[in-house]
Amino acid sequence: MKKFLVLVSILMASLFCTACINNLAIQELNQMGKNYLDKGDYNNAISRFQSSVDLDENVFESRYNLGVAYIKKEDYKNAIEQLKSAIKLNPASPDAHYSLAVALEEYGLQFQENPIEEENKKEYTEDEIKELLENVEEAIKMYEKYIELAPNAKDIEAVKVHIEDLSKTIEENKNGKKE
């Protein structure tokens, strides 16, 4: 019985040490990713944050940072995926809701972009525009959730005005009055 207890103790200590080392590695990867993000090196930031997620996919900070890095890189589809995962891990984070709103908005309004080179301009069908506008509608919900979670934030009034502007954009495009 004593041998069994010693063996179980050793196994528990090993698991505890592994968890501690894993946590330190995640923190280090997140810090490295933030440093790359601050320097504008989005590919290396994404790589570090993704490595952090690979070590433990249930760490809010890793998912959130990865989503922000994808926004900076203008990869909104991946940003949306990561930020939705972050919100599942921490639904009370106003910053995650705000960042998800930004990603959804940018992704949803891509049909309004006018590339300089005419051959790169994509023509969108009405159905594609409708689908993209659904992302903008979801962005509005995320901005509203941000307001709910951070009622004393300094930018609340600006966010409310932005929500009104997005609502107008949705209506104009649903009515066929594209800018």
Helices and strands as residue ranges (DSSP letters): H 2-39, H 42-55, H 60-72, H 76-89, H 94-108, G 110-112, G 118-120, H 126-149, H 156-174
